[in-house]
């Protein structure tokens, strides 16, 4: 996923995106890199975590927000 696509999905302005989410890159069309390798995540968590960028596109940002809130209340 690119930063530009993330901004569109979350309805963020380009300014909000660059100010709050772009820590490692200066280009809005750059792809985001994950910090954990798939084999390490499988070793640590037992399974590879889902790609939430795909889920956010199919279910929407509100669903994803609610999903994260479940971890706080559960």
N, CA, C and O atoms as a printed pandas DataFrame, in Angstrom:
     atom_number atom_name residue_name chain_id  residue_number  x_coord  y_coord  z_coord
0              1         N          UNK        A               1    0.846   -1.163    0.000
1              2        CA          UNK        A               1    0.000    0.000    0.000
2              3         C          UNK        A               1    0.899    1.236    0.000
3              4         O          UNK        A               1    1.952    1.260    0.637
4              5         N          UNK        A               2    0.465    2.240   -0.715
5              6        CA          UNK        A               2    1.213    3.492   -0.726
6              7         C          UNK        A               2    0.611    4.451    0.296
7              8         O          UNK        A               2   -0.525    4.280    0.738
8              9         N          UNK        A               3    1.387    5.453    0.658
9             10        CA          UNK        A               3    0.880    6.463    1.585
10            11         C          UNK        A               3   -0.315    7.190    0.975
11            12         O          UNK        A               3   -1.272    7.526    1.672
12            13         N          UNK        A               4   -0.250    7.429   -0.336
13            14        CA          UNK        A               4   -1.339    8.117   -1.028
14            15         C          UNK        A               4   -2.642    7.328   -0.892
15            16         O          UNK        A               4   -3.693    7.904   -0.609
16            17         N          UNK        A               5   -2.571    6.011   -1.094
17            18        CA          UNK        A               5   -3.765    5.171   -0.993
18            19         C          UNK        A               5   -4.296    5.160    0.445
19            20         O          UNK        A               5   -5.508    5.211    0.657
20            21         N          UNK        A               6   -3.405    5.093    1.420
21            22        CA          UNK        A               6   -3.812    5.135    2.815
22            23         C          UNK        A               6   -4.564    6.420    3.116
23            24         O          UNK        A               6   -5.601    6.402    3.780
24            25         N          UNK        A               7   -4.041    7.528    2.628
25            26        CA          UNK        A               7   -4.705    8.810    2.832
26            27         C          UNK        A               7   -6.083    8.849    2.218
27            28         O          UNK        A               7   -7.008    9.405    2.811
28            29         N          UNK        A               8   -6.240    8.268    1.038
29            30        CA          UNK        A               8   -7.551    8.208    0.390
30            31         C          UNK        A               8   -8.504    7.325    1.189
31            32         O          UNK        A               8   -9.655    7.699    1.415
32            33         N          UNK        A               9   -8.034    6.165    1.615
33            34        CA          UNK        A               9   -8.887    5.231    2.356
34            35         C          UNK        A               9   -9.357    5.810    3.685
35            36         O          UNK        A               9  -10.495    5.588    4.098
36            37         N          UNK        A              10   -8.483    6.549    4.348
37            38        CA          UNK        A              10   -8.816    7.111    5.658
38            39         C          UNK        A              10   -9.339    8.543    5.577
39            40         O          UNK        A              10   -9.602    9.182    6.596
40            41         N          UNK        A              11   -9.485    9.032    4.350
41            42        CA          UNK        A              11   -9.995   10.381    4.106
42            43         C          UNK        A              11   -9.151   11.441    4.823
43            44         O          UNK        A              11   -9.678   12.327    5.496
44            45         N          UNK        A              12   -7.839   11.327    4.662
45            46        CA          UNK        A              12   -6.894   12.279    5.237
46            47         C          UNK        A              12   -6.395   13.208    4.142
47            48         O          UNK        A              12   -6.240   12.798    2.992
48            49         N          UNK        A              13   -6.147   14.448    4.501
49            50        CA          UNK        A              13   -5.552   15.372    3.542
50            51         C          UNK        A              13   -4.078   15.002    3.371
51            52         O          UNK        A              13   -3.501   14.289    4.191
52            53         N          UNK        A              14   -3.491   15.499    2.297
53            54        CA          UNK        A              14   -2.078   15.227    2.066
54            55         C          UNK        A              14   -1.223   15.805    3.184
55            56         O          UNK        A              14   -0.210   15.218    3.561
56            57         N          UNK        A              15   -1.627   16.951    3.713
57            58        CA          UNK        A              15   -0.898   17.569    4.827
58            59         C          UNK        A              15   -0.969   16.691    6.080
59            60         O          UNK        A              15    0.049   16.479    6.740
60            61         N          UNK        A              16   -2.153   16.183    6.415
61            62        CA          UNK        A              16   -2.299   15.304    7.582
62            63         C          UNK        A              16   -1.458   14.049    7.408
63            64         O          UNK        A              16   -0.824   13.578    8.351
64            65         N          UNK        A              17   -1.459   13.525    6.216
65            66        CA          UNK        A              17   -0.725   12.308    5.922
66            67         C          UNK        A              17    0.778   12.506    6.104
67            68         O          UNK        A              17    1.436   11.719    6.785
68            69         N          UNK        A              18    1.310   13.551    5.499
69            70        CA          UNK        A              18    2.757   13.771    5.596
70            71         C          UNK        A              18    3.186   14.182    6.997
71            72         O          UNK        A              18    4.276   13.819    7.439
72            73         N          UNK        A              19    2.358   14.924    7.692
73            74        CA          UNK        A              19    2.712   15.392    9.034
74            75         C          UNK        A              19    2.641   14.277   10.081
75            76         O          UNK        A              19    3.459   14.246   11.001
76            77         N          UNK        A              20    1.677   13.366    9.954
77            78        CA          UNK        A              20    1.414   12.392   11.012
78            79         C          UNK        A              20    1.775   10.945   10.715
79            80         O          UNK        A              20    1.894   10.144   11.642
80            81         N          UNK        A              21    1.950   10.592    9.457
81            82        CA          UNK        A              21    2.156    9.176    9.159
82            83         C          UNK        A              21    3.416    8.856    8.360
83            84         O          UNK        A              21    3.842    7.702    8.324
84            85         N          UNK        A              22    4.004    9.831    7.737
85            86        CA          UNK        A              22    5.158    9.564    6.878
86            87         C          UNK        A              22    6.452    9.860    7.635
87            88         O          UNK        A              22    6.992   10.963    7.551
88            89         N          UNK        A              23    6.938    8.875    8.366
89            90        CA          UNK        A              23    8.129    9.066    9.178
90            91         C          UNK        A              23    9.405    8.642    8.451
91            92         O          UNK        A              23   10.477    9.186    8.713
92            93         N          UNK        A              24    9.295    7.680    7.547
93            94        CA          UNK        A              24   10.486    7.118    6.920
94            95         C          UNK        A              24   10.635    7.495    5.453
95            96         O          UNK        A              24   11.648    7.161    4.837
96            97         N          UNK        A              25    9.665    8.174    4.884
97            98        CA          UNK        A              25    9.719    8.470    3.464
98            99         C          UNK        A              25    9.271    9.898    3.197
99           100         O          UNK        A              25    8.440   10.442    3.925
100          101         N          UNK        A              26    9.812   10.489    2.174
101          102        CA          UNK        A              26    9.414   11.836    1.821
102          103         C          UNK        A              26    8.497   11.888    0.621
103          104         O          UNK        A              26    8.086   12.975    0.214
104          105         N          UNK        A              27    8.160   10.739    0.039
105          106        CA          UNK        A              27    7.344   10.702   -1.167
106          107         C          UNK        A              27    6.011   10.023   -0.896
107          108         O          UNK        A              27    5.962    8.921   -0.351
108          109         N          UNK        A              28    4.937   10.687   -1.279
109          110        CA          UNK        A              28    3.597   10.196   -0.978
110          111         C          UNK        A              28    3.235    8.935   -1.774
111          112         O          UNK        A              28    2.357    8.177   -1.364
112          113         N          UNK        A              29    3.905    8.712   -2.901
113          114        CA          UNK        A              29    3.611    7.521   -3.701
114          115         C          UNK        A              29    4.511    6.340   -3.364
115          116         O          UNK        A              29    4.424    5.295   -4.008
116          117         N          UNK        A              30    5.374    6.492   -2.365
117          118        CA          UNK        A              30    6.214    5.378   -1.925
118          119         C          UNK        A              30    5.362    4.334   -1.223
119          120         O          UNK        A              30    4.371    4.656   -0.568
120          121         N          UNK        A              31    5.758    3.096   -1.369
121          122        CA          UNK        A              31    5.087    2.015   -0.657
122          123         C          UNK        A              31    5.538    1.977    0.797
123          124         O          UNK        A              31    6.652    2.384    1.127
124          125         N          UNK        A              32    4.660    1.486    1.654
125          126        CA          UNK        A              32    5.006    1.350    3.070
126          127         C          UNK        A              32    5.630   -0.019    3.294
127          128         O          UNK        A              32    5.151   -1.022    2.765
128          129         N          UNK        A              33    6.682   -0.054    4.066
129          130        CA          UNK        A              33    7.344   -1.313    4.398
130          131         C          UNK        A              33    6.952   -1.728    5.805
131          132         O          UNK        A              33    6.831   -0.897    6.705
132          133         N          UNK        A              34    6.757   -3.030    5.978
133          134        CA          UNK        A              34    6.432   -3.523    7.310
134          135         C          UNK        A              34    7.714   -3.698    8.110
135          136         O          UNK        A              34    8.783   -3.917    7.540
136          137         N          UNK        A              35    7.606   -3.603    9.410
137          138        CA          UNK        A              35    8.782   -3.672   10.273
138          139         C          UNK        A              35    9.137   -5.098   10.664
139          140         O          UNK        A              35   10.224   -5.337   11.191
140          141         N          UNK        A              36    8.258   -6.035   10.422
141          142        CA          UNK        A              36    8.493   -7.414   10.822
142          143         C          UNK        A              36    8.458   -8.320    9.598
143          144         O          UNK        A              36    7.601   -8.164    8.728
144          145         N          UNK        A              37    9.367   -9.242    9.536
145          146        CA          UNK        A              37    9.408  -10.194    8.420
146          147         C          UNK        A              37    8.347  -11.270    8.642
147          148         O          UNK        A              37    8.085  -11.649    9.784
148          149         N          UNK        A              38    7.734  -11.767    7.566
149          150        CA          UNK        A              38    6.664  -12.771    7.710
150          151         C          UNK        A              38    7.071  -14.001    8.523
151          152         O          UNK        A              38    6.280  -14.492    9.328
152          153         N          UNK        A              39    8.290  -14.504    8.324
153          154        CA          UNK        A              39    8.706  -15.696    9.083
154          155         C          UNK        A              39    8.866  -15.381   10.568
155          156         O          UNK        A              39    8.591  -16.236   11.411
156          157         N          UNK        A              40    9.308  -14.168   10.901
157          158        CA          UNK        A              40    9.421  -13.789   12.307
158          159         C          UNK        A              40    8.048  -13.642   12.952
159          160         O          UNK        A              40    7.849  -14.064   14.091
160          161         N          UNK        A              41    7.101  -13.046   12.232
161          162        CA          UNK        A              41    5.762  -12.877   12.802
162          163         C          UNK        A              41    5.103  -14.227   13.039
163          164         O          UNK        A              41    4.396  -14.409   14.030
164          165         N          UNK        A              42    5.329  -15.170   12.141
165          166        CA          UNK        A              42    4.759  -16.508   12.329
166          167         C          UNK        A              42    5.383  -17.184   13.548
167          168         O          UNK        A              42    4.697  -17.876   14.300
168          169         N          UNK        A              43    6.672  -16.982   13.737
169          170        CA          UNK        A              43    7.356  -17.571   14.893
170          171         C          UNK        A              43    6.864  -16.928   16.194
171          172         O          UNK        A              43    6.653  -17.630   17.183
172          173         N          UNK        A              44    6.680  -15.616   16.204
173          174        CA          UNK        A              44    6.280  -14.906   17.425
174          175         C          UNK        A              44    4.801  -15.081   17.759
175          176         O          UNK        A              44    4.446  -15.243   18.926
176          177         N          UNK        A              45    3.937  -15.051   16.744
177          178        CA          UNK        A              45    2.495  -15.064   16.981
178          179         C          UNK        A              45    1.821  -16.384   16.643
179          180         O          UNK        A              45    0.641  -16.564   16.943
180          181         N          UNK        A              46    2.545  -17.310   16.023
181          182        CA          UNK        A              46    1.951  -18.587   15.639
182          183         C          UNK        A              46    1.333  -18.564   14.251
183          184         O          UNK        A              46    1.194  -19.612   13.620
184          185         N          UNK        A              47    0.967  -17.405   13.775
185          186        CA          UNK        A              47    0.425  -17.225   12.426
186          187         C          UNK        A              47    0.918  -15.883   11.901
187          188         O          UNK        A              47    1.331  -15.010   12.665
188          189         N          UNK        A              48    0.866  -15.739   10.584
189          190        CA          UNK        A              48    1.211  -14.444   10.016
190          191         C          UNK        A              48    0.020  -13.513   10.179
191          192         O          UNK        A              48   -1.091  -13.878    9.795
192          193         N          UNK        A              49    0.216  -12.313   10.742
193          194        CA          UNK        A              49   -0.900  -11.374   10.922
194          195         C          UNK        A              49   -1.547  -11.004    9.592
195          196         O          UNK        A              49   -0.886  -11.018    8.554
196          197         N          UNK        A              50   -2.837  -10.675    9.619
197          198        CA          UNK        A              50   -3.523  -10.328    8.366
198          199         C          UNK        A              50   -3.057   -8.983    7.813
199          200         O          UNK        A              50   -2.567   -8.126    8.547
200          201         N          UNK        A              51   -3.219   -8.823    6.519
201          202        CA          UNK        A              51   -2.910   -7.555    5.871
202          203         C          UNK        A              51   -4.109   -6.636    6.053
203          204         O          UNK        A              51   -5.080   -6.724    5.302
204          205         N          UNK        A              52   -4.050   -5.765    7.035
205          206        CA          UNK        A              52   -5.186   -4.911    7.366
206          207         C          UNK        A              52   -5.454   -3.839    6.323
207          208         O          UNK        A              52   -6.534   -3.247    6.313
208          209         N          UNK        A              53   -4.494   -3.577    5.446
209          210        CA          UNK        A              53   -4.761   -2.616    4.376
210          211         C          UNK        A              53   -5.817   -3.161    3.425
211          212         O          UNK        A              53   -6.660   -2.405    2.942
212          213         N          UNK        A              54   -5.784   -4.440    3.154
213          214        CA          UNK        A              54   -6.780   -5.063    2.278
214          215         C          UNK        A              54   -8.137   -5.112    2.976
215          216         O          UNK        A              54   -9.166   -4.851    2.353
216          217         N          UNK        A              55   -8.143   -5.443    4.256
217          218        CA          UNK        A              55   -9.383   -5.501    5.023
218          219         C          UNK        A              55  -10.010   -4.113    5.133
219          220         O          UNK        A              55  -11.229   -3.975    5.035
220          221         N          UNK        A              56   -9.188   -3.092    5.335
221          222        CA          UNK        A              56   -9.705   -1.722    5.429
222          223         C          UNK        A              56  -10.374   -1.301    4.125
223          224         O          UNK        A              56  -11.396   -0.614    4.143
224          225         N          UNK        A              57   -9.801   -1.709    2.999
225          226        CA          UNK        A              57  -10.410   -1.362    1.715
226          227         C          UNK        A              57  -11.737   -2.071    1.499
227          228         O          UNK        A              57  -12.670   -1.494    0.942
228          229         N          UNK        A              58  -11.823   -3.320    1.938
229          230        CA          UNK        A              58  -13.058   -4.067    1.691
230          231         C          UNK        A              58  -14.160   -3.761    2.706
231          232         O          UNK        A              58  -15.339   -3.754    2.350
232          233         N          UNK        A              59  -13.796   -3.510    3.954
233          234        CA          UNK        A              59  -14.810   -3.281    4.995
234          235         C          UNK        A              59  -14.961   -1.829    5.405
235          236         O          UNK        A              59  -15.998   -1.447    5.947
236          237         N          UNK        A              60  -13.942   -1.007    5.156
237          238        CA          UNK        A              60  -14.012    0.407    5.473
238          239         C          UNK        A              60  -13.259    0.770    6.744
239          240         O          UNK        A              60  -12.980   -0.071    7.598
240          241         N          UNK        A              61  -12.945    2.050    6.833
241          242        CA          UNK        A              61  -12.164    2.564    7.969
242          243         C          UNK        A              61  -12.929    2.452    9.279
243          244         O          UNK        A              61  -12.321    2.202   10.320
244          245         N          UNK        A              62  -14.254    2.633    9.258
245          246        CA          UNK        A              62  -15.040    2.528   10.492
246          247         C          UNK        A              62  -14.977    1.125   11.078
247          248         O          UNK        A              62  -14.871    0.956   12.293
248          249         N          UNK        A              63  -15.044    0.111   10.204
249          250        CA          UNK        A              63  -14.964   -1.266   10.678
250          251         C          UNK        A              63  -13.607   -1.517   11.317
251          252         O          UNK        A              63  -13.517   -2.132   12.380
252          253         N          UNK        A              64  -12.551   -1.037   10.665
253          254        CA          UNK        A              64  -11.203   -1.248   11.176
254          255         C          UNK        A              64  -11.009   -0.551   12.520
255          256         O          UNK        A              64  -10.385   -1.108   13.423
256          257         N          UNK        A              65  -11.532    0.639   12.652
257          258        CA          UNK        A              65  -11.458    1.382   13.919
258          259         C          UNK        A              65  -12.152    0.593   15.031
259          260         O          UNK        A              65  -11.611    0.457   16.128
260          261         N          UNK        A              66  -13.338    0.078   14.749
261          262        CA          UNK        A              66  -14.068   -0.726   15.732
262          263         C          UNK        A              66  -13.300   -1.994   16.081
263          264         O          UNK        A              66  -13.277   -2.410   17.239
264          265         N          UNK        A              67  -12.681   -2.600   15.093
265          266        CA          UNK        A              67  -11.866   -3.804   15.298
266          267         C          UNK        A              67  -10.746   -3.523   16.301
267          268         O          UNK        A              67  -10.512   -4.312   17.216
268          269         N          UNK        A              68  -10.063   -2.404   16.123
269          270        CA          UNK        A              68   -8.988   -2.053   17.055
270          271         C          UNK        A              68   -9.523   -1.748   18.447
271          272         O          UNK        A              68   -8.876   -2.083   19.439
272          273         N          UNK        A              69  -10.676   -1.127   18.540
273          274        CA          UNK        A              69  -11.270   -0.826   19.849
274          275         C          UNK        A              69  -11.611   -2.088   20.631
275          276         O          UNK        A              69  -11.588   -2.080   21.862
276          277         N          UNK        A              70  -11.925   -3.162   19.934
277          278        CA          UNK        A              70  -12.220   -4.434   20.606
278          279         C          UNK        A              70  -11.057   -4.924   21.452
279          280         O          UNK        A              70  -11.265   -5.559   22.486
280          281         N          UNK        A              71   -9.838   -4.633   21.023
281          282        CA          UNK        A              71   -8.671   -5.053   21.801
282          283         C          UNK        A              71   -8.558   -4.285   23.109
283          284         O          UNK        A              71   -8.032   -4.808   24.091
284          285         N          UNK        A              72   -9.042   -3.058   23.131
285          286        CA          UNK        A              72   -8.983   -2.246   24.345
286          287         C          UNK        A              72  -10.052   -2.665   25.351
287          288         O          UNK        A              72   -9.834   -2.630   26.562
288          289         N          UNK        A              73  -11.210   -3.061   24.827
289          290        CA          UNK        A              73  -12.318   -3.384   25.735
290          291         C          UNK        A              73  -12.340   -4.860   26.121
291          292         O          UNK        A              73  -12.960   -5.229   27.118
292          293         N          UNK        A              74  -11.679   -5.695   25.350
293          294        CA          UNK        A              74  -11.745   -7.137   25.568
294          295         C          UNK        A              74  -10.786   -7.608   26.556
295          296         O          UNK        A              74  -10.729   -8.804   26.840
